[in-house]
């Protein structure tokens, strides 16, 4: 029951002192997650890693910053980034994946919100590349941005 769970929680955690400190994320609230005056620089670099296993993929990641607590709460309620991730990761006809497969560039596409960090989230697109896709990585990236542009144009 709820009362039993409450009793167990009190018993387990009552010895921990309450220091009345602010939530840690308040220290960086309002600071851009990358670039500008952020502690995390944004250089726009491509990091190439030689994997131990046979793996070819590209990961594109963007911070999504919210201008107010209300905007963040609206995102948590309406989950627009989850909807966009669903559109990008769709595998049916006329999808990004079907286009990349037709070109011989990719075997998989996945998109998701990776982290919810107080006042921003990280949105990520991961593409499992073929050998030909690895050789055409710039065109793959252009295709991803074109697909995002198409989604933006078709919004109502």
C-alpha positions as CSV (number, residue, x, y, z in Angstrom):
1,X,0.0,0.0,0.0
2,X,1.0,3.6,-0.3
3,X,1.3,3.9,3.5
4,X,3.7,1.0,3.6
5,X,5.8,2.4,0.8
6,X,5.9,5.8,2.5
7,X,7.0,4.2,5.8
8,X,9.8,2.3,4.0
9,X,11.0,5.5,2.3
10,X,11.0,7.4,5.6
11,X,12.9,4.6,7.3
12,X,15.5,4.4,4.4
13,X,16.1,8.1,3.9
14,X,15.3,9.9,7.2
15,X,19.0,9.9,8.2
16,X,20.0,12.0,5.2
17,X,20.2,15.6,6.3
18,X,18.2,18.3,4.4
19,X,20.7,21.0,3.6
20,X,18.1,23.2,1.9
21,X,20.1,23.6,-1.3
22,X,18.8,24.6,-4.7
23,X,18.4,22.1,-7.5
24,X,21.7,21.7,-9.3
25,X,20.3,22.6,-12.7
26,X,19.3,26.1,-11.4
27,X,23.1,26.9,-11.5
28,X,23.1,26.7,-15.3
29,X,19.5,27.8,-16.0
30,X,19.3,30.3,-18.8
31,X,22.9,29.5,-20.1
32,X,23.1,28.1,-23.6
33,X,24.1,24.5,-23.5
34,X,26.7,24.9,-26.2
35,X,28.7,27.9,-27.5
36,X,28.2,31.5,-26.4
37,X,28.9,31.8,-22.7
38,X,28.4,28.1,-22.0
39,X,30.9,26.0,-20.2
40,X,30.6,23.4,-23.1
41,X,32.1,24.8,-26.3
42,X,30.5,24.2,-29.6
43,X,33.0,24.0,-32.4
44,X,30.9,22.3,-35.1
45,X,33.6,19.6,-35.4
46,X,33.1,16.2,-36.9
47,X,34.7,13.6,-34.6
48,X,35.8,10.5,-36.5
49,X,36.4,7.4,-34.3
50,X,37.9,4.1,-35.4
51,X,35.7,1.5,-33.8
52,X,36.9,-1.8,-32.4
53,X,34.0,-3.6,-34.2
54,X,32.8,-3.2,-37.8
55,X,30.5,-0.2,-37.3
56,X,29.6,2.6,-39.7
57,X,27.3,5.2,-38.3
58,X,26.8,8.9,-38.1
59,X,25.3,10.6,-35.1
60,X,23.9,14.1,-35.5
61,X,23.0,15.8,-32.2
62,X,21.4,19.2,-31.4
63,X,20.6,20.9,-28.1
64,X,17.0,22.0,-27.9
65,X,16.8,24.9,-25.5
66,X,13.5,26.3,-24.0
67,X,13.0,30.0,-23.5
68,X,11.0,29.6,-20.4
69,X,9.8,27.0,-17.9
70,X,6.4,27.2,-19.5
71,X,7.8,26.2,-22.9
72,X,9.6,23.3,-21.3
73,X,6.4,22.2,-19.5
74,X,4.5,22.4,-22.9
75,X,7.2,20.2,-24.5
76,X,6.8,17.7,-21.7
77,X,3.1,17.7,-22.1
78,X,2.8,17.7,-26.0
79,X,6.1,15.9,-26.7
80,X,6.6,17.6,-30.1
81,X,10.2,16.4,-30.2
82,X,9.1,12.8,-29.8
83,X,6.7,13.4,-32.7
84,X,9.5,14.8,-34.9
85,X,11.7,11.8,-33.8
86,X,8.9,9.5,-34.9
87,X,8.8,11.2,-38.3
88,X,12.6,11.0,-38.8
89,X,12.8,7.4,-37.7
90,X,9.8,6.2,-39.8
91,X,10.7,3.2,-42.0
92,X,7.8,3.2,-44.5
93,X,7.4,4.5,-48.0
94,X,8.6,8.1,-48.6
95,X,10.6,8.0,-45.4
96,X,14.1,9.3,-44.8
97,X,15.2,5.6,-44.4
98,X,13.6,4.5,-47.6
99,X,15.3,7.3,-49.5
100,X,18.7,6.5,-48.0
101,X,18.2,2.8,-48.7
102,X,17.3,3.5,-52.3
103,X,20.6,5.4,-52.6
104,X,22.4,2.5,-51.0
105,X,23.6,4.7,-48.2
106,X,22.0,3.4,-45.0
107,X,20.5,0.3,-43.3
108,X,18.9,2.1,-40.4
109,X,17.7,5.4,-39.0
110,X,16.8,6.2,-35.4
111,X,15.9,9.5,-33.8
112,X,15.1,10.3,-30.2
113,X,15.4,12.9,-27.4
114,X,18.3,11.6,-25.5
115,X,18.5,13.7,-22.4
116,X,16.1,16.0,-20.5
117,X,18.5,18.3,-18.6
118,X,16.4,20.9,-16.8
119,X,16.0,23.6,-19.4
120,X,17.2,21.8,-22.5
121,X,17.2,18.4,-24.3
122,X,19.5,16.7,-26.7
123,X,17.9,15.6,-29.9
124,X,19.8,12.8,-31.8
125,X,19.6,11.2,-35.2
126,X,21.6,8.0,-35.7
127,X,22.1,6.6,-39.2
128,X,23.6,3.1,-39.7
129,X,25.6,3.5,-42.8
130,X,26.6,1.2,-45.6
131,X,30.1,1.4,-47.0
132,X,28.8,3.5,-49.8
133,X,27.0,5.7,-47.2
134,X,30.2,6.2,-45.4
135,X,31.9,7.4,-48.6
136,X,28.9,9.7,-49.2
137,X,28.5,11.0,-45.6
138,X,28.1,14.6,-46.7
139,X,25.1,13.7,-48.9
140,X,23.6,11.6,-46.1
141,X,23.8,14.7,-43.8
142,X,22.3,16.9,-46.5
143,X,19.5,14.3,-46.9
144,X,18.8,14.5,-43.1
145,X,18.6,18.3,-43.1
146,X,16.5,18.3,-46.3
147,X,14.0,15.9,-44.6
148,X,13.9,18.1,-41.5
149,X,13.3,21.1,-43.9
150,X,10.4,19.2,-45.5
151,X,8.8,18.5,-42.1
152,X,9.2,22.2,-41.2
153,X,7.5,23.3,-44.5
154,X,4.6,20.9,-44.1
155,X,3.7,21.9,-40.5
156,X,0.3,23.4,-40.1
